[in-house]
Amino acid sequence: MIDYNKIVLAVLISSIVQITIYFFIRFLITKGIKSNYFAKQKIHEGEVPRVGGLLFLSSFLITLMIIGTNYILLTLPLVFSSLIVFLFSFYEDLRQSLSPYFRLIILCIGSFVFTFFSELPEINISLLQLIKDHKIIEASLFILSLMLLMNGFNFIDGLNGLSSFNFLSIVSSVLYVGYFYDDIFIVNLSVFIIVFAIIVFLFNFPFGKIFLGDSGSYTYALFSGALIIYLFQRHSQLPTLLAMVILSYPITEMLFSIFRKILLKYSPLRPDVNHLHHLIFKKLSGNLRARNNMASLMMLPFCIIPFLLTYFSINYNLNDNFLKFVIYVIFYVICYLILFRSIKNINSKL
């Protein structure tokens, strides 16, 4: 099923592409060309290039053109939509000049392009059966879901390796389900994506040589959503709510963050330093890098549990997926409240 010769070639190509781009960016920084990034949620020192998305997407596109030509037509909607989202968000990484509302418009356009040109899976949720014959409403639901997923990934971004841990867990879940159903397309595409993401991860964790930035977070989210749409479209026997299980962490982070900010009378679009990974970071002592890496490792269970739940679902019980998701949410909320109450000045600066 897996062409290991192609995997080795993909590793070589992506390594060369990503290393070349990295050193070119470092060269530009030494010449004084840098982004001067600053944000309230910044928890690192020094100038770190936010080019993880550039490294990932460029290696994906180049490798696809060289050794995955038979997949180009199958992934064209993903290629075009990811380029739209990436280009504008990468400009934001460089200049920090785009408003939250403009970014939402870009996410909407990227999600629309992918949804419009892709074959979508059926939604087999009883409460949503009424929209089954209304294609516009159904497509709008997918567009909204992709937009929310991209925002959820952006909420998670902030610690060395955390977004990559989450992304690798999601793609590994899709890979396992594809392998279980002997789906060569899903397996090979997932393996390639994991290869590209691992190389980016090694630049990011634990030394923080690069960050994903908004462009990387949005790109990872769009790829995650696209893989799940591909998987569920090709295997209609899969219950739709299994997708919630696979995406438990970003969905929970997004929903809980929106609810928390509304409760505290903040704008849901306003960034803050009160996400779960920020609370863990505040509880730790030491220098910024050590705290950053340790907090990311302590967040690993929240990334791994969705994969374990997916494995359990595929092998033992494909039903009760909403219950599994609720259990995950309860676990998350309990951990958050315990940490929240243990920190006296929750609104203090990091």
C-alpha positions as CSV (number, residue, x, y, z in Angstrom):
1,M,0.0,0.0,0.0
2,I,2.7,2.5,1.0
3,D,5.4,3.2,-1.5
4,Y,8.4,3.5,0.8
5,N,10.7,4.7,-2.1
6,K,8.4,7.7,-2.6
7,I,8.4,8.4,1.1
8,V,12.2,8.4,1.2
9,L,12.2,10.7,-1.9
10,A,9.6,13.0,-0.2
11,V,11.8,13.2,2.9
12,L,14.8,14.2,0.8
13,I,12.9,16.8,-1.3
14,S,11.1,18.4,1.5
15,S,14.2,18.5,3.7
16,I,16.2,20.3,1.0
17,V,13.3,22.7,0.3
18,Q,12.7,23.5,3.9
19,I,16.3,23.8,4.9
20,T,17.0,26.1,1.9
21,I,14.1,28.4,2.8
22,Y,15.0,28.5,6.5
23,F,18.6,29.6,5.8
24,F,17.5,32.1,3.2
25,I,15.1,33.6,5.8
26,R,17.9,33.7,8.4
27,F,20.1,35.4,5.8
28,L,17.4,38.1,5.3
29,I,17.2,38.6,9.1
30,T,20.9,39.2,9.3
31,K,20.5,41.9,6.6
32,G,17.9,43.6,8.8
33,I,14.8,42.3,6.9
34,K,12.5,41.1,9.6
35,S,8.9,41.4,10.8
36,N,9.3,42.9,14.3
37,Y,6.5,40.8,15.5
38,F,4.8,41.8,18.7
39,A,1.5,40.6,20.3
40,K,0.0,40.4,23.7
41,Q,0.2,36.6,23.6
42,K,3.9,36.5,22.7
43,I,5.8,34.2,25.1
44,H,9.2,34.0,23.6
45,E,12.3,36.2,23.4
46,G,14.1,37.6,20.3
47,E,13.2,37.6,16.6
48,V,11.9,34.2,15.4
49,P,10.7,33.9,11.8
50,R,7.1,32.9,11.5
51,V,7.6,30.8,8.4
52,G,6.5,27.3,9.4
53,G,3.5,27.5,7.0
54,L,5.8,28.6,4.2
55,L,8.1,25.6,4.8
56,F,5.2,23.1,5.0
57,L,3.2,24.3,2.0
58,S,6.2,24.8,-0.3
59,S,7.5,21.3,0.4
60,F,4.0,19.9,-0.1
61,L,3.5,21.6,-3.5
62,I,7.0,20.9,-4.8
63,T,6.9,17.2,-3.7
64,L,3.4,16.8,-5.1
65,M,4.6,18.1,-8.5
66,I,7.6,15.8,-8.6
67,I,6.5,12.5,-7.2
68,G,2.7,12.8,-6.7
69,T,1.5,14.0,-10.1
70,N,-1.4,11.5,-10.0
71,Y,-2.7,13.2,-6.9
72,I,-2.6,16.8,-8.3
73,L,-6.1,16.7,-9.8
74,L,-7.5,15.1,-6.7
75,T,-6.1,17.8,-4.4
76,L,-6.5,20.9,-6.7
77,P,-9.2,22.4,-4.5
78,L,-7.0,22.0,-1.4
79,V,-4.0,23.5,-3.3
80,F,-5.9,26.6,-4.5
81,S,-7.8,27.2,-1.2
82,S,-4.6,26.8,0.9
83,L,-2.7,29.2,-1.3
84,I,-5.4,31.8,-0.9
85,V,-5.5,31.5,2.9
86,F,-1.7,31.2,3.2
87,L,-0.8,34.2,1.0
88,F,-2.9,36.7,2.9
89,S,-2.2,35.3,6.4
90,F,1.6,35.2,5.6
91,Y,1.4,38.9,4.8
92,E,-0.2,39.3,8.2
93,D,2.7,37.4,9.8
94,L,5.1,39.8,8.2
95,R,3.2,43.1,8.8
96,Q,0.5,42.5,11.4
97,S,-1.7,44.9,9.5
98,L,-4.8,43.0,8.7
99,S,-8.0,43.5,10.8
100,P,-9.6,40.4,12.4
101,Y,-12.7,40.9,10.1
102,F,-10.6,41.0,7.0
103,R,-8.9,37.8,8.1
104,L,-12.3,36.2,8.5
105,I,-13.2,37.2,5.0
106,I,-10.1,35.5,3.7
107,L,-10.8,32.3,5.7
108,C,-14.4,32.4,4.2
109,I,-13.1,32.7,0.7
110,G,-10.5,29.9,1.1
111,S,-13.2,27.7,2.7
112,F,-15.6,28.5,-0.1
113,V,-13.1,27.6,-2.8
114,F,-12.4,24.2,-1.3
115,T,-16.0,23.4,-0.6
116,F,-17.3,24.6,-4.0
117,F,-14.8,22.5,-6.0
118,S,-14.8,19.4,-3.7
119,E,-17.2,16.5,-3.5
120,L,-18.7,16.7,0.0
121,P,-19.6,13.8,2.2
122,E,-23.2,13.2,3.4
123,I,-24.1,14.5,6.8
124,N,-25.6,11.6,8.7
125,I,-26.7,13.4,11.8
126,S,-30.5,13.0,12.5
127,L,-30.9,16.7,13.5
128,L,-29.5,17.9,10.2
129,Q,-31.3,15.6,7.9
130,L,-33.6,18.5,6.9
131,I,-30.8,20.2,5.0
132,K,-29.9,17.1,3.1
133,D,-31.7,18.3,0.0
134,H,-30.6,21.9,0.3
135,K,-27.1,21.9,-1.2
136,I,-26.5,25.6,-0.5
137,I,-27.2,25.3,3.2
138,E,-25.2,22.1,3.3
139,A,-22.2,23.7,1.6
140,S,-22.5,26.8,3.9
141,L,-22.3,24.4,6.9
142,F,-19.0,23.0,5.6
143,I,-17.6,26.5,4.9
144,L,-18.5,27.6,8.4
145,S,-17.0,24.5,9.9
146,L,-13.7,25.0,8.1
147,M,-13.6,28.7,9.2
148,L,-14.2,27.7,12.8
149,L,-11.6,25.0,12.6
150,M,-9.0,27.5,11.3
151,N,-9.8,29.8,14.2
152,G,-9.6,26.9,16.6
153,F,-6.1,26.1,15.4
154,N,-5.1,29.7,15.7
155,F,-6.2,29.7,19.4
156,I,-4.0,26.7,20.0
157,D,-0.9,28.2,18.4
158,G,1.4,29.8,21.0
159,L,3.8,27.1,22.4
160,N,6.7,25.4,20.7
161,G,5.4,22.3,19.0
162,L,1.8,22.4,20.3
163,S,0.1,23.1,16.9
164,S,2.3,20.5,15.3
165,F,1.4,17.9,18.0
166,N,-2.2,18.6,17.4
167,F,-1.9,18.5,13.6
168,L,0.1,15.3,13.7
169,S,-2.5,13.6,16.0
170,I,-5.3,14.6,13.6
171,V,-3.5,13.4,10.4
172,S,-2.5,10.2,12.2
173,S,-6.1,9.6,13.1
174,V,-7.1,10.0,9.4
175,L,-4.1,7.8,8.4
176,Y,-5.2,5.0,10.8
177,V,-8.8,5.1,9.6
178,G,-7.7,5.1,5.9
179,Y,-5.4,2.2,6.7
180,F,-8.2,0.3,8.4
181,Y,-10.4,0.6,5.3
182,D,-7.4,0.0,2.9
183,D,-7.7,3.4,1.3
184,I,-4.5,3.9,-0.6
185,F,-5.2,7.6,-1.5
186,I,-5.9,8.6,2.1
187,V,-2.9,6.6,3.5
188,N,-0.4,7.9,1.0
189,L,-1.6,11.5,1.2
190,S,-1.6,11.4,5.0
191,V,1.9,9.9,5.1
192,F,3.3,12.7,2.9
193,I,1.7,15.4,5.0
194,I,3.1,13.8,8.2
195,V,6.6,13.8,6.6
196,F,6.4,17.5,5.8
197,A,4.9,18.4,9.2
198,I,7.6,16.5,11.1
199,I,10.4,18.4,9.4
200,V,8.7,21.7,10.4
201,F,8.2,20.4,13.9
202,L,11.9,19.7,14.2
203,F,12.6,23.3,13.4
204,N,10.1,24.4,16.0
205,F,10.5,22.1,19.0
206,P,12.3,22.4,21.3
207,F,14.6,25.2,20.2
208,G,12.0,27.4,18.6
209,K,14.0,28.2,15.4
210,I,10.8,29.0,13.5
211,F,7.2,29.5,14.4
212,L,4.1,28.5,12.4
213,G,2.5,31.9,12.5
214,D,-1.1,32.5,11.5
215,S,-0.3,31.3,8.0
216,G,1.0,28.0,9.3
217,S,-1.9,27.5,11.8
218,Y,-4.5,28.2,9.1
219,T,-2.8,26.0,6.6
220,Y,-2.6,23.1,9.1
221,A,-6.3,23.6,9.9
222,L,-7.4,23.6,6.3
223,F,-5.4,20.5,5.5
224,S,-6.9,18.8,8.6
225,G,-10.4,19.7,7.5
226,A,-9.7,18.7,3.9
227,L,-8.3,15.3,4.9
228,I,-11.4,14.6,7.0
229,I,-13.7,15.6,4.2
230,Y,-11.8,13.4,1.7
231,L,-12.0,10.5,4.2
232,F,-15.7,10.8,5.0
233,Q,-16.7,11.3,1.4
234,R,-14.9,8.1,0.4
235,H,-16.3,6.1,3.3
236,S,-20.0,6.9,3.8
237,Q,-20.3,4.2,6.5
238,L,-18.4,6.5,8.9
239,P,-20.6,8.5,11.3
240,T,-20.3,12.2,10.8
241,L,-19.8,12.8,14.5
242,L,-16.6,10.8,14.4
243,A,-15.1,13.9,12.8
244,M,-15.8,15.8,16.1
245,V,-13.9,13.1,18.0
246,I,-10.9,13.4,15.7
247,L,-11.0,17.2,16.0
248,S,-11.8,17.3,19.7
249,Y,-9.0,19.5,20.8
250,P,-9.3,22.5,18.3
251,I,-13.1,22.3,18.5
252,T,-13.1,22.4,22.3
253,E,-10.5,25.1,22.5
254,M,-12.5,27.3,20.1
255,L,-15.9,26.7,21.7
256,F,-14.7,27.1,25.2
257,S,-12.7,30.3,24.3
258,I,-15.6,31.9,22.6
259,F,-17.9,31.1,25.6
260,R,-15.3,32.3,28.1
261,K,-14.7,35.6,26.3
262,I,-18.4,36.3,25.9
263,L,-18.9,35.5,29.6
264,L,-16.2,37.9,30.5
265,K,-17.6,40.5,28.0
266,Y,-14.6,40.3,25.7
267,S,-14.8,40.2,21.9
268,P,-14.3,36.5,20.7
269,L,-12.0,37.9,18.0
270,R,-9.7,39.6,20.6
271,P,-6.6,37.6,21.4
272,D,-5.8,36.9,25.1
273,V,-3.4,35.0,27.3
274,N,-6.0,32.9,29.2
275,H,-6.1,29.7,27.0
276,L,-5.4,26.5,28.7
277,H,-1.8,26.3,27.5
278,H,-1.2,29.8,28.7
279,L,-2.4,28.8,32.2
280,I,0.0,25.9,32.3
281,F,2.8,28.3,31.1
282,K,2.0,30.7,34.0
283,K,2.2,27.9,36.5
284,L,5.7,26.9,35.5
285,S,9.0,28.6,36.6
286,G,12.3,29.1,34.7
287,N,13.3,30.8,31.6
288,L,10.8,31.4,28.7
289,R,12.0,28.7,26.5
290,A,12.0,26.0,29.2
291,R,8.5,27.0,30.4
292,N,7.4,27.1,26.7
293,N,8.6,23.6,26.0
294,M,7.4,22.1,29.2
295,A,4.0,23.6,28.9
296,S,3.7,22.1,25.4
297,L,4.7,18.6,26.6
298,M,2.1,18.9,29.4
299,M,-0.5,19.6,26.7
300,L,0.3,16.4,24.9
301,P,-2.6,14.4,26.5
302,F,-5.1,16.8,25.0
303,C,-3.6,16.1,21.5
304,I,-3.2,12.3,22.0
305,I,-6.6,11.5,23.5
306,P,-8.6,12.2,20.3
307,F,-6.3,9.7,18.4
308,L,-7.0,7.1,21.1
309,L,-10.7,7.7,21.0
310,T,-10.6,7.4,17.2
311,Y,-8.7,4.1,17.5
312,F,-11.3,2.8,20.0
313,S,-14.2,3.9,17.7
314,I,-12.8,2.2,14.6
315,N,-12.0,-1.0,16.4
316,Y,-14.7,-1.4,19.0
317,N,-17.6,1.1,18.8
318,L,-18.4,3.4,15.9
319,N,-21.4,4.8,17.8
320,D,-21.7,7.2,20.7
321,N,-19.3,9.7,19.2
322,F,-21.1,12.7,20.7
323,L,-20.7,11.1,24.1
324,K,-17.0,10.6,23.5
325,F,-16.7,14.3,22.5
326,V,-18.6,15.4,25.6
327,I,-16.3,13.4,27.9
328,Y,-13.3,15.1,26.3
329,V,-14.9,18.5,26.8
330,I,-15.6,17.7,30.4
331,F,-11.9,16.6,30.9
332,Y,-10.7,19.8,29.3
333,V,-13.1,22.1,31.4
334,I,-12.1,20.4,34.7
335,C,-8.4,20.9,33.9
336,Y,-9.0,24.5,33.0
337,L,-11.0,25.4,36.1
338,I,-8.5,23.7,38.4
339,L,-5.7,25.8,36.8
340,F,-7.8,28.9,36.7
341,R,-8.5,28.8,40.4
342,S,-4.9,28.2,41.3
343,I,-3.7,31.3,39.6
344,K,-4.5,34.4,41.6
345,N,-3.9,37.1,39.0
346,I,-5.2,35.4,35.9
347,N,-5.1,38.6,33.8
348,S,-1.5,39.4,34.6
349,K,0.9,39.7,31.7
350,L,3.1,36.7,30.9
